[in-house]
Amino acid sequence: MSDDLSDFEVVPFDPASMPLSSLGIAKAVWYRRPWVLTLLALIVILAISIVIDLPRSTTTAEDAASQNSSIKEMNTDLAECTFAANESFNFYNAKVAKRLTPSDLAQIPTLLVGDQTACSFASEPVYDLTNNLQVDDTTAGKHIDRMLSVVEKWITDNALAAVEDIQYLFVHPGDLAKVHNLAAQETDLAKDRRKALGDERAAELILKVKLVPLKLPTLPHLNGV
């Protein structure tokens, strides 16, 4: 067999002479490669994340609606303890005024245990108030968030301590240390209420609207403290 190639015509390579179908396939292959598709997917995800994270201004109406929602939830979670504190204060006043019957005196200690629980972390509404309520952090919301902190103190600090003092005084009447402590709790409860309502008024001035009133009551004055 001869290796003489002189009889073959040498034809220069010309891409234009290739069939169009072959060129089309070569051009399409690059963007179907896995790394290209992965990169494109990452770019799309990043773009979506940037759009989602872009700050959006909150309208006054939206802000007010959000703060009202938080206050309504506070009122719901407050209801059980405010009832309990009011009840325990009335029990104490009735005892000091000697208006309680033997039957009353037998039942009230159990009722006071329920009042104590209502203002403690064992209460589901109190747990919800202190763990699950998130206030929208706008300029007005900062005042509502501070109001929430005051409400939490009103319940879990002062109201709870007052109920516990009343429980003790039903068993040990006339204990001066407990009477003085109960008087201090009464004063702090009133101060907390003024602070909370002041924060709500500050938020209203910012929003220029009337918000849902906070249902933090004025408790009965304790006689003899």
ZITA-V593723 format. One record per residue. N is the residue number from 1. RES is the residue in one letter. SS is DSSP state (H for helix, E for strand, C for the rest). PSI is psi as a letter, one per 40 degrees, with the letter a starting at -180 (none if undefined). D_FIRST is the distance of its C-alpha to the first C-alpha in whole Angstrom. Layout:
N,RES,SS,PSI,D_FIRST
N,RES,SS,PSI,D_FIRST
This chain:
1,M,C,h,0
2,S,C,i,4
3,D,C,e,7
4,D,C,h,9
5,L,C,e,12
6,S,C,d,14
7,D,C,e,14
8,F,C,h,15
9,E,C,h,19
10,V,C,h,21
11,V,C,h,23
12,P,C,i,26
13,F,C,h,27
14,D,C,h,31
15,P,H,d,33
16,A,H,d,35
17,S,H,e,32
18,M,C,i,32
19,P,C,i,33
20,L,H,d,37
21,S,H,d,37
22,S,H,d,34
23,L,H,d,37
24,G,H,d,40
25,I,H,d,38
26,A,H,d,37
27,K,H,d,41
28,A,H,d,43
29,V,H,d,41
30,W,H,d,43
31,Y,H,e,47
32,R,H,e,46
33,R,C,i,45
34,P,H,d,48
35,W,H,d,49
36,V,H,d,50
37,L,H,d,52
38,T,H,d,54
39,L,H,d,54
40,L,H,d,56
41,A,H,d,58
42,L,H,d,59
43,I,H,d,60
44,V,H,d,62
45,I,H,d,64
46,L,H,d,65
47,A,H,d,66
48,I,H,d,68
49,S,H,d,70
50,I,H,d,71
51,V,H,d,72
52,I,H,d,74
53,D,H,e,76
54,L,C,h,77
55,P,C,i,81
56,R,C,h,83
57,S,C,i,86
58,T,C,h,89
59,T,C,i,91
60,T,H,d,95
61,A,H,d,95
62,E,H,d,92
63,D,H,d,94
64,A,H,d,97
65,A,H,d,96
66,S,H,d,94
67,Q,H,d,97
68,N,H,d,99
69,S,H,d,97
70,S,H,d,97
71,I,H,d,101
72,K,H,d,101
73,E,H,d,99
74,M,H,d,101
75,N,H,d,104
76,T,H,d,103
77,D,H,d,102
78,L,H,d,105
79,A,H,d,107
80,E,H,d,108
81,C,H,d,109
82,T,H,d,111
83,F,H,d,113
84,A,H,d,113
85,A,H,d,115
86,N,H,d,117
87,E,H,d,118
88,S,H,d,119
89,F,H,d,121
90,N,H,d,123
91,F,H,d,123
92,Y,H,d,124
93,N,H,d,127
94,A,H,d,128
95,K,H,d,129
96,V,H,d,130
97,A,C,e,133
98,K,C,f,133
99,R,C,e,133
100,L,C,h,130
101,T,C,i,132
102,P,H,d,131
103,S,H,d,129
104,D,H,d,127
105,L,H,d,127
106,A,H,d,125
107,Q,H,d,122
108,I,H,d,121
109,P,H,d,120
110,T,H,d,117
111,L,H,d,117
112,L,H,d,116
113,V,H,d,113
114,G,H,d,112
115,D,H,d,113
116,Q,H,d,111
117,T,H,d,108
118,A,H,d,108
119,C,C,e,107
120,S,C,i,105
121,F,C,e,101
122,A,C,e,102
123,S,C,h,102
124,E,H,d,99
125,P,H,d,100
126,V,H,d,101
127,Y,H,d,98
128,D,H,d,96
129,L,H,d,98
130,T,H,e,97
131,N,H,d,93
132,N,C,e,92
133,L,C,h,94
134,Q,C,h,91
135,V,C,h,93
136,D,C,h,91
137,D,C,g,91
138,T,C,a,92
139,T,H,d,95
140,A,H,d,98
141,G,H,d,96
142,K,H,d,96
143,H,H,d,100
144,I,H,d,99
145,D,H,d,97
146,R,H,d,100
147,M,H,d,103
148,L,H,d,100
149,S,H,d,101
150,V,H,d,105
151,V,H,d,105
152,E,H,d,103
153,K,H,d,105
154,W,H,d,108
155,I,H,c,107
156,T,H,e,106
157,D,H,c,108
158,N,H,d,111
159,A,H,d,112
160,L,H,d,111
161,A,H,d,113
162,A,H,d,116
163,V,H,d,115
164,E,H,d,115
165,D,H,d,118
166,I,H,d,120
167,Q,H,d,119
168,Y,H,d,120
169,L,H,d,124
170,F,H,d,124
171,V,H,d,124
172,H,C,g,126
173,P,C,i,128
174,G,C,e,129
175,D,C,h,127
176,L,H,d,127
177,A,H,d,124
178,K,H,d,122
179,V,H,d,124
180,H,H,d,123
181,N,H,d,120
182,L,H,d,120
183,A,H,d,122
184,A,H,d,119
185,Q,H,d,116
186,E,H,d,118
187,T,H,d,118
188,D,H,d,115
189,L,H,d,114
190,A,H,d,116
191,K,H,d,114
192,D,H,d,111
193,R,H,d,112
194,R,H,d,113
195,K,H,d,109
196,A,H,d,107
197,L,H,d,109
198,G,H,d,109
199,D,H,d,105
200,E,H,d,105
201,R,H,d,107
202,A,H,d,105
203,A,H,d,102
204,E,H,d,104
205,L,H,d,105
206,I,H,d,101
207,L,H,e,100
208,K,C,f,103
209,V,C,i,104
210,K,C,h,106
211,L,C,i,104
212,V,C,h,105
213,P,C,h,108
214,L,C,h,107
215,K,C,g,109
216,L,C,h,110
217,P,C,i,114
218,T,C,h,117
219,L,C,i,118
220,P,C,i,122
221,H,C,h,124
222,L,C,h,125
223,N,C,h,128
224,G,C,e,130
225,V,C,none,127
